[in-house]
């Protein structure tokens, strides 16, 4: 292939997946001039790459703006896995959909680019630990993730794990995962990796959230100590009155309002329903839902992604769903969803059923929940309507005709 232009900002781990693949294939990449917030907003860039995101790549008539698609294009038969291409894609999906959301939730607050949430961070740590254990078992008898040579599966997984190894996975945390550690160190010392990544130093101490750094990066002023008001002058006390004046009361800290505070009182045991859905078969779970769902205080909605024409591969759709779920962490206690990737005539859709407390769109209850919901068309469903009931049942079971579309993948928000 002729040299192509790669648009990215420095140290972009997504772009590094592409650059390392190109090192293995021998494809030359020219780093285009790129200024974040400027280049990607100009009309010429958006005409070629309508999402306005990087990495983006062009080579003649070829215009690509998805990391995995670009890595595939600049790679070769070996990086694509030869006859094991499906397995390579599987591990790329695990890196993007399973590891990455938890890695970002854990690492980004330590870099000051995301607010810290203790519950979300602890969950992310446990998720990373479980995933590392799974990969560790897989690598027990293998040198690489797929086959006997380095493929895009290894490249993508290693680039996703770099932020964890460099910032938070200290010696104690990573000690149980000797097979993954051996695999990772082997990769980062390959010339093709080193030419892109340079020296990768494994962290010696688990990084923690730095509120000062977060305030500096986000532009928020540092919190100041409240200045007590000067007491008003009082009349001279009567002789013999030596009682000291009371100290001014400190203002109470502002308490963040629970987004669900104005919603009806919960009357559905959401945790019990999620356990039932996860552990029992579809007919039993549906029977439980029908018998226990309180229509008066909860509502059921359908959300259909409005920009399906941009979903060129099924993994792009899965990535979008996973990212949306990650950003809605605090919504879980009173919400549940089954969101599917569906296909018809090689075109992909994202379509899902959501259940939550109250009869209004729950996303509007909190600014943090509004990030993605406008990308979907929302309609309220009625469990007493036969057509709606059929739709809900099919989505919950991940089986049905889905209006002539084929089931490709499904994610549960629970």
DRENKOL-582387 format. One record per residue (C-alpha): x, y, z; residue number from 0. Coordinates in nm, 4 decimals. Layout:
<nodes>
NODE         x         y         z    k
NODE         X         Y         Z  NUM
...
</nodes>
This chain:
<nodes>
NODE         x         y         z    k
NODE    0.0000    0.0000    0.0000    0
NODE    0.1113    0.3584   -0.0632    1
NODE    0.1836    0.5732    0.2464    2
NODE   -0.1357    0.6955    0.4092    3
NODE   -0.2027    0.9891    0.6417    4
NODE   -0.2886    0.9177    1.0047    5
NODE   -0.4551    1.1934    1.2060    6
NODE   -0.4114    1.1705    1.5817    7
NODE   -0.2857    1.3506    1.8914    8
NODE    0.0350    1.2433    2.0714    9
NODE    0.0359    0.9258    2.2859   10
NODE   -0.3105    0.8184    2.1712   11
NODE   -0.3294    0.4503    2.2680   12
NODE   -0.5881    0.3911    1.9957   13
NODE   -0.3537    0.5280    1.7283   14
NODE   -0.0694    0.3198    1.8724   15
NODE   -0.2652    0.0049    1.7837   16
NODE   -0.2535    0.1217    1.4216   17
NODE    0.1091    0.2337    1.4277   18
NODE    0.2310   -0.0982    1.5699   19
NODE    0.0279   -0.2935    1.3120   20
NODE    0.1944   -0.0851    1.0407   21
NODE    0.5366   -0.1643    1.1871   22
NODE    0.4647   -0.5350    1.1458   23
NODE    0.3237   -0.5055    0.7946   24
NODE    0.5807   -0.2543    0.6679   25
NODE    0.3111   -0.0053    0.5645   26
NODE    0.4352    0.3519    0.5881   27
NODE    0.2269    0.6016    0.7835   28
NODE    0.2572    0.9758    0.7568   29
NODE    0.1451    1.1592    1.0692   30
NODE   -0.0723    1.4445    0.9439   31
NODE   -0.0671    1.7825    1.1125   32
NODE   -0.3415    1.7761    1.3740   33
NODE   -0.4542    2.0235    1.6404   34
NODE   -0.7249    1.8833    1.8674   35
NODE   -1.0350    2.0992    1.8735   36
NODE   -0.9346    2.2773    1.5526   37
NODE   -0.8381    2.0327    1.2776   38
NODE   -1.1229    1.7939    1.3602   39
NODE   -1.3796    2.0743    1.3490   40
NODE   -1.2920    2.2187    1.0112   41
NODE   -1.5331    2.1433    0.7213   42
NODE   -1.2734    1.9624    0.5100   43
NODE   -1.1924    1.7173    0.7909   44
NODE   -1.5595    1.6566    0.8734   45
NODE   -1.6393    1.5942    0.5090   46
NODE   -1.3895    1.3076    0.5096   47
NODE   -1.4425    1.1921    0.8697   48
NODE   -1.7992    1.2877    0.9746   49
NODE   -1.7622    1.1871    1.3416   50
NODE   -1.4847    1.4411    1.3874   51
NODE   -1.2819    1.1894    1.5863   52
NODE   -0.9298    1.0540    1.5739   53
NODE   -0.7551    0.8360    1.4876   54
NODE   -0.8593    0.8883    1.1287   55
NODE   -0.6835    0.7680    0.8150   56
NODE   -0.6817    0.8508    0.4456   57
NODE   -0.5053    0.6913    0.1550   58
NODE   -0.6334    0.8101   -0.1803   59
NODE   -1.0027    0.7281   -0.1968   60
NODE   -0.9893    0.5313    0.1288   61
NODE   -1.1194    0.7306    0.4276   62
NODE   -1.1406    0.5423    0.7580   63
NODE   -1.2295    0.6722    1.1037   64
NODE   -1.2531    0.3630    1.3237   65
NODE   -0.9431    0.2364    1.5059   66
NODE   -0.9962   -0.1327    1.4398   67
NODE   -1.0854   -0.0803    1.0750   68
NODE   -0.7679    0.1250    1.0206   69
NODE   -0.5523   -0.1312    1.2032   70
NODE   -0.7017   -0.4050    0.9847   71
NODE   -0.6378   -0.2033    0.6692   72
NODE   -0.2723   -0.1223    0.7438   73
NODE   -0.1980   -0.4710    0.8807   74
NODE   -0.1182   -0.7886    0.6924   75
NODE   -0.2323   -1.1498    0.6863   76
NODE   -0.0299   -1.2327    0.9971   77
NODE   -0.1622   -0.9458    1.2113   78
NODE   -0.5149   -1.0313    1.0945   79
NODE   -0.4673   -1.3910    1.2116   80
NODE   -0.4602   -1.5783    0.8775   81
NODE   -0.7143   -1.8595    0.9287   82
NODE   -0.7824   -1.7476    1.2873   83
NODE   -0.9273   -1.4075    1.2004   84
NODE   -1.2442   -1.4643    1.4030   85
NODE   -1.0413   -1.5351    1.7177   86
NODE   -0.8383   -1.2186    1.6612   87
NODE   -1.1598   -1.0165    1.6334   88
NODE   -1.2865   -1.1811    1.9512   89
NODE   -0.9882   -1.0600    2.1567   90
NODE   -1.0048   -0.7141    2.0016   91
NODE   -1.3683   -0.7017    2.1144   92
NODE   -1.2766   -0.8131    2.4669   93
NODE   -1.0129   -0.5397    2.4871   94
NODE   -1.2562   -0.2718    2.3653   95
NODE   -1.5786   -0.3810    2.5309   96
NODE   -1.4687   -0.5445    2.8551   97
NODE   -1.1266   -0.4108    2.9561   98
NODE   -1.1409   -0.0545    2.8257   99
NODE   -1.4481    0.0802    3.0125  100
NODE   -1.3150   -0.0492    3.3464  101
NODE   -0.9612    0.0710    3.2716  102
NODE   -1.0864    0.4223    3.1984  103
NODE   -1.3063    0.4308    3.5091  104
NODE   -1.0099    0.3322    3.7267  105
NODE   -0.7239    0.5227    3.5604  106
NODE   -0.8765    0.8478    3.4325  107
NODE   -0.9520    0.9936    3.7783  108
NODE   -0.5851    0.9378    3.8757  109
NODE   -0.4823    1.1447    3.5717  110
NODE   -0.7224    1.4241    3.6672  111
NODE   -0.9372    1.3906    3.3551  112
NODE   -1.2445    1.2379    3.5199  113
NODE   -1.4181    1.2873    3.8549  114
NODE   -1.3621    1.0141    4.1121  115
NODE   -1.6476    0.7899    4.2166  116
NODE   -1.5544    0.5388    4.4849  117
NODE   -1.8241    0.2828    4.4038  118
NODE   -1.7512    0.2907    4.0303  119
NODE   -1.3758    0.2690    4.0872  120
NODE   -1.4000   -0.0291    4.3214  121
NODE   -1.6245   -0.2088    4.0736  122
NODE   -1.3792   -0.1319    3.7944  123
NODE   -1.0929   -0.2787    3.9993  124
NODE   -1.2850   -0.6004    4.0547  125
NODE   -1.3819   -0.6193    3.6878  126
NODE   -1.0181   -0.5734    3.5816  127
NODE   -0.9109   -0.8417    3.8297  128
NODE   -1.1654   -1.0894    3.6892  129
NODE   -1.0652   -1.0135    3.3298  130
NODE   -0.6945   -1.0442    3.4095  131
NODE   -0.7603   -1.3835    3.5664  132
NODE   -0.9418   -1.4960    3.2511  133
NODE   -0.6562   -1.3855    3.0232  134
NODE   -0.4004   -1.5328    3.2639  135
NODE   -0.5681   -1.8738    3.2366  136
NODE   -0.5805   -1.8448    2.8583  137
NODE   -0.2065   -1.7686    2.8405  138
NODE   -0.1091   -2.0555    3.0703  139
NODE   -0.0144   -2.2736    2.7716  140
NODE    0.0198   -2.0026    2.5057  141
NODE    0.2831   -1.7463    2.4125  142
NODE    0.0366   -1.5180    2.2341  143
NODE   -0.3402   -1.4752    2.2420  144
NODE   -0.4009   -1.6353    1.9021  145
NODE   -0.1701   -1.8773    1.7227  146
NODE    0.2076   -1.8778    1.7407  147
NODE    0.2788   -1.5265    1.6160  148
NODE    0.1906   -1.1735    1.7258  149
NODE   -0.1446   -1.0639    1.5843  150
NODE   -0.3694   -0.7617    1.6165  151
NODE   -0.5266   -0.9401    1.9134  152
NODE   -0.2004   -0.8985    2.1065  153
NODE   -0.1412   -0.5458    1.9762  154
NODE   -0.4884   -0.4190    2.0681  155
NODE   -0.4986   -0.5901    2.4065  156
NODE   -0.1512   -0.4666    2.5050  157
NODE   -0.2279   -0.1070    2.4036  158
NODE   -0.5485   -0.1164    2.6089  159
NODE   -0.3629   -0.2527    2.9124  160
NODE   -0.0780   -0.0007    2.8975  161
NODE   -0.2648    0.2596    3.1040  162
NODE   -0.3310   -0.0011    3.3734  163
NODE    0.0276   -0.1264    3.3859  164
NODE    0.1736    0.2249    3.3884  165
NODE   -0.0578    0.3834    3.6444  166
NODE   -0.2487    0.1521    3.8776  167
NODE   -0.1553   -0.2147    3.8553  168
NODE    0.1242   -0.2110    4.1130  169
NODE    0.3397   -0.5193    4.1917  170
NODE    0.0929   -0.6517    4.4498  171
NODE   -0.2069   -0.6187    4.2182  172
NODE   -0.0392   -0.7782    3.9170  173
NODE    0.1465   -1.0517    4.1091  174
NODE   -0.1279   -1.3195    4.0621  175
NODE   -0.1215   -1.2730    3.6844  176
NODE    0.2241   -1.4015    3.5960  177
NODE    0.1241   -1.5293    3.2519  178
NODE   -0.0222   -1.1951    3.1477  179
NODE    0.2798   -1.0102    3.2869  180
NODE    0.5182   -1.2348    3.0929  181
NODE    0.3141   -1.1864    2.7733  182
NODE    0.2935   -0.8065    2.8203  183
NODE    0.6651   -0.7602    2.8926  184
NODE    0.7503   -0.9778    2.5903  185
NODE    0.5387   -0.7564    2.3641  186
NODE    0.6572   -0.4159    2.4836  187
NODE    1.0174   -0.5258    2.4276  188
NODE    0.9602   -0.6172    2.0633  189
NODE    1.1256   -0.3658    1.8243  190
NODE    0.7918   -0.2992    1.6515  191
NODE    0.6310   -0.2052    1.9840  192
NODE    0.9314   -0.0096    2.1142  193
NODE    0.9517    0.2027    1.7999  194
NODE    0.6011    0.3301    1.8770  195
NODE    0.5733    0.3123    2.2562  196
NODE    0.9307    0.3797    2.3659  197
NODE    1.0155    0.2523    2.7132  198
NODE    0.7118    0.1386    2.9122  199
NODE    0.7742    0.1521    3.2867  200
NODE    0.5456   -0.0606    3.5027  201
NODE    0.4070    0.1297    3.7980  202
NODE    0.5562    0.0716    4.1434  203
NODE    0.2794    0.2450    4.3380  204
NODE   -0.0927    0.2495    4.2625  205
NODE   -0.1907    0.6017    4.1533  206
NODE   -0.4742    0.7696    4.3434  207
NODE   -0.7256    1.0413    4.2623  208
NODE   -0.5781    1.3902    4.2920  209
NODE   -0.8525    1.6460    4.3486  210
NODE   -0.6143    1.9379    4.2938  211
NODE   -0.5030    1.8016    3.9564  212
NODE   -0.8650    1.7389    3.8558  213
NODE   -0.9640    2.0974    3.9447  214
NODE   -0.6698    2.2365    3.7477  215
NODE   -0.7467    2.0316    3.4369  216
NODE   -1.1237    2.0839    3.4505  217
NODE   -1.0851    2.4556    3.5201  218
NODE   -1.2671    2.4390    3.8510  219
NODE   -1.1386    2.6736    4.1220  220
NODE   -0.9913    2.5148    4.4297  221
NODE   -1.2285    2.5059    4.7237  222
NODE   -1.1682    2.7868    4.9687  223
NODE   -1.2229    2.7732    5.3382  224
NODE   -1.5346    2.9707    5.4321  225
NODE   -1.4529    3.3089    5.5851  226
NODE   -1.6529    3.3590    5.9039  227
NODE   -1.8622    3.6723    5.9092  228
NODE   -1.7457    3.9516    6.1360  229
NODE   -1.9823    3.9632    6.4326  230
NODE   -2.1960    4.2744    6.4526  231
NODE   -2.1034    4.5244    6.7174  232
NODE   -2.3061    4.4775    7.0315  233
NODE   -2.3975    4.7106    7.3119  234
NODE   -2.1765    4.7047    7.6174  235
NODE   -2.2615    4.4079    7.8314  236
NODE   -2.4073    4.4656    8.1718  237
NODE   -2.1611    4.4467    8.4588  238
NODE   -2.0998    4.0928    8.5714  239
NODE   -2.2129    3.9369    8.2368  240
NODE   -1.9003    3.7469    8.1369  241
NODE   -2.0612    3.4753    7.9140  242
NODE   -1.8560    3.4447    7.5892  243
NODE   -2.0273    3.5040    7.2545  244
NODE   -2.1093    3.1893    7.0546  245
NODE   -1.8768    3.1142    6.7608  246
NODE   -2.0343    3.1606    6.4165  247
NODE   -2.1684    2.8332    6.2724  248
NODE   -1.9834    2.6923    5.9716  249
NODE   -2.1976    2.6592    5.6577  250
NODE   -2.3113    2.3030    5.5958  251
NODE   -2.1526    2.1414    5.2882  252
NODE   -2.3796    2.1370    4.9855  253
NODE   -2.5274    1.7903    4.9405  254
NODE   -2.5650    1.6625    4.5846  255
NODE   -2.9248    1.5759    4.5147  256
NODE   -3.0085    1.2145    4.4287  257
NODE   -3.1395    1.2182    4.0671  258
NODE   -3.4139    0.9749    4.1754  259
NODE   -3.5265    1.1925    4.4705  260
NODE   -3.8423    1.3235    4.2997  261
NODE   -3.9352    0.9887    4.1435  262
NODE   -4.2025    0.7572    4.2894  263
NODE   -4.1031    0.5356    4.5794  264
NODE   -3.9453    0.2132    4.4423  265
NODE   -4.1941   -0.0751    4.4475  266
NODE   -3.9999   -0.3231    4.2346  267
NODE   -3.7067   -0.5219    4.3739  268
NODE   -3.4682   -0.4417    4.0888  269
NODE   -3.1831   -0.6460    4.2366  270
NODE   -3.4034   -0.9550    4.2699  271
NODE   -3.5211   -0.9119    3.9101  272
NODE   -3.1632   -0.8779    3.7827  273
NODE   -3.0582   -1.1924    3.9701  274
NODE   -3.3545   -1.3794    3.8255  275
NODE   -3.2795   -1.2572    3.4733  276
NODE   -2.9114   -1.3517    3.5018  277
NODE   -2.9525   -1.6934    3.6621  278
NODE   -3.2777   -1.8409    3.5294  279
NODE   -3.3909   -1.9373    3.1808  280
NODE   -3.5867   -1.6961    2.9616  281
NODE   -3.9387   -1.8422    3.0233  282
NODE   -3.8941   -1.8363    3.4018  283
NODE   -3.7520   -1.4820    3.3967  284
NODE   -4.0380   -1.3573    3.1780  285
NODE   -4.2964   -1.5121    3.4097  286
NODE   -4.1269   -1.3440    3.7078  287
NODE   -4.1286   -1.0069    3.5290  288
NODE   -4.4947   -1.0269    3.4295  289
NODE   -4.6021   -1.1251    3.7816  290
NODE   -4.3951   -0.8641    3.9657  291
NODE   -4.3625   -0.5601    3.7396  292
NODE   -4.5521   -0.2589    3.8901  293
NODE   -4.6946   -0.0657    3.5952  294
NODE   -4.8060    0.2228    3.8183  295
NODE   -4.4567    0.3277    3.9286  296
NODE   -4.2262    0.1982    3.6541  297
NODE   -4.2192    0.2367    3.2774  298
NODE   -4.0763    0.0501    2.9790  299
NODE   -3.9077    0.2307    2.6891  300
NODE   -3.7586    0.1392    2.3550  301
NODE   -3.4452    0.3194    2.2364  302
NODE   -3.3390    0.2950    1.8708  303
NODE   -3.0046    0.4427    1.7642  304
NODE   -3.0615    0.7135    1.5035  305
NODE   -2.7276    0.6989    1.3226  306
NODE   -2.7144    0.3365    1.2128  307
NODE   -2.5619    0.4329    0.8781  308
NODE   -2.2365    0.5042    1.0654  309
NODE   -2.2130    0.1504    1.2072  310
NODE   -1.9905   -0.0160    0.9483  311
NODE   -1.8988   -0.3165    1.1682  312
NODE   -2.0778   -0.4942    1.4511  313
NODE   -1.7946   -0.4220    1.6957  314
NODE   -1.8498   -0.0489    1.6434  315
NODE   -2.2069   -0.0948    1.7640  316
NODE   -2.0943   -0.3040    2.0615  317
NODE   -1.8389   -0.0381    2.1561  318
NODE   -2.1080    0.2299    2.1561  319
NODE   -2.3342    0.0261    2.3824  320
NODE   -2.0526   -0.0512    2.6259  321
NODE   -1.9523    0.3147    2.6459  322
NODE   -2.3109    0.4237    2.7103  323
NODE   -2.3528    0.1715    2.9925  324
NODE   -2.0272    0.2851    3.1530  325
NODE   -2.1428    0.6485    3.1596  326
NODE   -2.4708    0.5512    3.3279  327
NODE   -2.3180    0.3743    3.6283  328
NODE   -2.5191    0.5702    3.8886  329
NODE   -2.8465    0.4916    3.7149  330
NODE   -2.8242    0.1163    3.7793  331
NODE   -3.0057    0.0997    4.1132  332
NODE   -3.3427    0.1778    3.9530  333
NODE   -3.2926    0.0747    3.5900  334
NODE   -3.2433   -0.2289    3.3691  335
NODE   -3.1935   -0.2723    2.9950  336
NODE   -3.1297   -0.5214    2.7185  337
NODE   -2.9671   -0.3553    2.4172  338
NODE   -2.8988   -0.5550    2.1018  339
NODE   -2.6870   -0.5260    1.7906  340
NODE   -2.9049   -0.6350    1.4977  341
NODE   -2.8245   -0.6798    1.1285  342
NODE   -3.0139   -0.6802    0.8016  343
NODE   -2.8579   -0.6710    0.4557  344
NODE   -2.5135   -0.6107    0.6125  345
NODE   -2.6417   -0.2994    0.7889  346
NODE   -2.6237   -0.2798    1.1676  347
NODE   -2.8695   -0.1333    1.4186  348
NODE   -2.8631   -0.0698    1.7916  349
NODE   -3.2038   -0.1297    1.9462  350
NODE   -3.2982   -0.1899    2.3074  351
NODE   -3.5585   -0.2144    2.5812  352
NODE   -3.5168   -0.0115    2.9018  353
NODE   -3.7035   -0.0378    3.2320  354
NODE   -3.6785    0.2281    3.5023  355
NODE   -3.8502    0.3961    3.7946  356
NODE   -4.1025    0.6651    3.6980  357
NODE   -4.2940    0.7367    3.3789  358
NODE   -4.0622    0.9994    3.2253  359
NODE   -3.7303    0.9642    3.0390  360
NODE   -3.4887    0.8882    3.3219  361
NODE   -3.1898    1.0389    3.1396  362
NODE   -3.3310    1.3870    3.1931  363
NODE   -3.3054    1.3488    3.5711  364
NODE   -2.9291    1.4049    3.5736  365
NODE   -2.6858    1.6026    3.3561  366
NODE   -2.4372    1.3124    3.3690  367
NODE   -2.6970    1.0824    3.2100  368
NODE   -2.7708    1.3033    2.9090  369
NODE   -2.4510    1.2364    2.7138  370
NODE   -2.5865    0.9732    2.4760  371
NODE   -2.9649    0.9649    2.4998  372
NODE   -3.0310    1.2239    2.2274  373
NODE   -2.8641    0.9885    1.9780  374
NODE   -3.1597    0.7536    2.0252  375
NODE   -3.5257    0.7739    1.9309  376
NODE   -3.7317    0.6909    2.2417  377
NODE   -4.0822    0.5487    2.2567  378
NODE   -4.2804    0.4342    2.5583  379
NODE   -4.4131    0.0782    2.5505  380
NODE   -4.7309   -0.0623    2.7037  381
NODE   -4.7090   -0.4097    2.8560  382
NODE   -5.0864   -0.4469    2.8063  383
NODE   -5.0459   -0.3978    2.4308  384
NODE   -4.9964   -0.7355    2.2593  385
NODE   -4.7443   -0.6048    2.0028  386
NODE   -4.5400   -0.4231    2.2692  387
NODE   -4.5466   -0.7276    2.4976  388
NODE   -4.4132   -0.9450    2.2123  389
NODE   -4.1320   -0.6973    2.1449  390
NODE   -4.0289   -0.6769    2.5116  391
NODE   -4.0353   -1.0549    2.5503  392
NODE   -3.8214   -1.1086    2.2390  393
NODE   -3.5609   -0.8544    2.3474  394
NODE   -3.5397   -0.9975    2.7001  395
NODE   -3.4858   -1.3466    2.5544  396
NODE   -3.2534   -1.2200    2.2772  397
NODE   -3.4575   -1.4367    2.0420  398
NODE   -3.7172   -1.3368    1.7849  399
NODE   -3.7702   -1.1988    1.4380  400
NODE   -3.6735   -0.8425    1.5418  401
NODE   -3.8622   -0.6958    1.2476  402
NODE   -3.6667   -0.9072    0.9992  403
NODE   -3.3248   -0.8357    1.1510  404
NODE   -3.0691   -1.0893    1.2699  405
NODE   -2.9391   -1.0982    1.6274  406
NODE   -2.5615   -1.0331    1.6346  407
NODE   -2.4804   -0.9352    1.9933  408
NODE   -2.6507   -0.8232    2.3113  409
NODE   -2.5543   -0.6380    2.6274  410
NODE   -2.7480   -0.6229    2.9527  411
NODE   -2.7504   -0.3132    3.1717  412
NODE   -2.7957   -0.4603    3.5162  413
</nodes>
